[in-house]
Amino acid sequence: MIKPPRLRRGQTVGLLAPASNAWENEDIRFAMEVIESLGFKIKPGKHLFDRINYFAGKDRERADDVNRMFADPDVHAIWALRGGTGSARILPYLDFEMIRNNPKALIGYSDITALHSAVAGHAGLVTFHGPIAKQNFSEYTLAHFKKVLMEPEDRAVLAAPPPFEPAEGQAEKENRLTVFRGGKARGHLIGGNLAIVQQLMGTPYEPQFDGAILFLEDVNEEPYRIDRMLTHLWLSGHLQRVAGIAFGKFTDCDSKNGNSFSIEEIIADRCLPLGVPVIRGLMIGHVEDQATIPIGVQAELDVDAGTITLLEKAVEM
């Protein structure tokens, strides 16, 4: 895997909307201020303000923005404004050879999972499942972003829940970890949003599952849909090929009618028979405190410790 150069304050970031756009232009200006607060300059994509229903412009135009930013020597990283829907539609129009020859950090999550998987597989470039531009950074999110992309640490520990201060009559509730099968596993990191990973199955852009540490998250999905998606990955034989599975957060994924298996029951049923380490609840996904996870980098999943540890830096110094 090719690693992009690390990010430094004062560099220029390309801001794109590869999938959906923000509802209002003021939200885009907010995103620009967030990026500027981190010490970066901004180059907006040519079609950043375009809107066609739930897409941020036409497919080829969104793809052209991605290609143009990778080709631009003055741009040092590419940041997705948001996710939404539509990233997979632009994959056939990406110039992967050019992307490979111009490595730079690609940052975003949710629907951007499609870009991460395609770029990792076809350009061999490490990308970053991390915060979108259109959000404020918590202290946790900022610290993880910096130790992966800006001030890379040796054996960086990622995605563990933030510290909880015990008090009489109180216990951790929001960021609990559920251990399904303990142990450690090593492999390259793949994954992201479960719905998008499942969408890519059977296409040239599906992740490389063999020996991987698979991480998954999702939002606004009924438990039966999560069951359906995991069952697809199981029936296709993909789950049987991974070394370990790290589930992040499944935000607003409770059943709406109450007649349902729980997410815990679904994960146990689909993943325990695999015989690999499996954990749920790491700080990955649609949450305020969010880890930045580099796709394609070698890492160790330690279920008993509740951590993902990078075995190499994700960027070139």
Secondary structure, DSSP 8 states (H G I E B T S, - for coil): -B--B---TT-EEEEE-SS---SSHHHHHHHHHHHHHTT-EEEE-TTTT--BTTBSS-HHHHHHHHHHHHH-TT--EEEES--SS-GGGGGGG--HHHHHHS--EEEE-GGGHHHHHHHHHHH-B-EEE---SSS---HHHHHHHIIIIIS--TT-EE--------BTTB---TT--EEEE-SEEEEEEEEEEHHHHHHHTTSTT----TT-EEEEEEES--HHHHHHHHHHHHHTTSGGG-SEEEEEEEET-S-SSS-S--HHHHHHHHHGGG-S-EEE--S-SSSSS---EEET-EEEEETTTTEEEESS-SSB-
